[in-house]
Amino acid sequence: MGKTITRFVALLLAITLLVPVGASAAADTPFGPGAVPLSDAEMAEVEGEFSPLVTSAVAGGLISTASYLITTPASQWTLGGAVRHAIAGAVSGLAGYFLR
């Protein structure tokens, strides 16, 4: 069974790599023919940067939830426990942002 799966994955990879992907007109207009580039003033408005404050909260929540899932036996996992750890991690991430 393992060899069959391995052969299937290898065959799928080979087919994927051998199928020609043409760089047609899509490369010239990646967003369609009606797309108009933004001006410099419009680009200044839409920087697209994440707030370090939000990033700290999200990272803290993710790390704390992962820690809960790793350290708690799977038979004892609860949604409430995961949410509590996510909230505590987010608060910890915010505190870390302000106290750095």
For each residue, the residues with C-beta under 8 A, 3 or more apart:
1: 4 5
2: 5 6
3: 6 7
4: 1 7 8
5: 1 2 8 9
6: 2 3 9 10
7: 3 4 10 11
8: 4 5 11 12
9: 5 6 12 13
10: 6 7 13 14
11: 7 8 14 15
12: 8 9 15 16
13: 9 10 16 17
14: 10 11 17 18
15: 11 12 18 19
16: 12 13 19
17: 13 14
18: 14 15
19: 15 16
20:
21:
22:
23: 26 27
24: 27
25: 28 29
26: 23 29 30
27: 23 24 30
28: 25
29: 25 26 32 33 35
30: 26 27 35
31: 35
32: 29 35
33: 29
34:
35: 29 30 31 32
36:
37:
38: 42 43 46
39: 42 43
40: 43 44
41: 44 45
42: 38 39 45 46
43: 38 39 40 46
44: 40 41 47
45: 41 42
46: 38 42 43
47: 44
48:
49:
50: 54 55
51: 54 55
52: 55 56 97
53: 56 57 94 97
54: 50 51 57 58
55: 50 51 52 58 59
56: 52 53 59 60 93 94 96 97
57: 53 54 60 61 90 91 93 94 97
58: 54 55 61 62 90 93
59: 55 56 62 63 93
60: 56 57 63 64 89 90 91 92 93 94 96
61: 57 58 64 65 86 87 89 90 93
62: 58 59 65 66 86 89
63: 59 60 66 67 89 93
64: 60 61 67 68 85 86 88 89 90 92
65: 61 62 68 69 82 85 86 89
66: 62 63 69 70
67: 63 64 70 71 85 89
68: 64 65 71 72 77 81 82 85
69: 65 66 72 77 82
70: 66 67
71: 67 68
72: 68 69 76 77 81
73: 76 77
74: 77
75:
76: 72 73 81
77: 68 69 72 73 74 81 82
78: 81 82
79: 82 83
80: 83 84
81: 68 72 76 77 78 84 85
82: 65 68 69 77 78 79 85 86
83: 79 80 86 87
84: 80 81 87 88
85: 64 65 67 68 81 82 88 89
86: 61 62 64 65 82 83 89 90
87: 61 83 84 90 91
88: 64 84 85 91 92
89: 60 61 62 63 64 65 67 85 86 92 93
90: 57 58 60 61 64 86 87 93 94
91: 57 60 87 88 94 95
92: 60 64 88 89 95 96
93: 56 57 58 59 60 61 63 89 90 96 97
94: 53 56 57 60 90 91 97 98
95: 91 92 98 99
96: 56 60 92 93 99 100
97: 52 53 56 57 93 94 100
98: 94 95
99: 95 96
100: 96 97
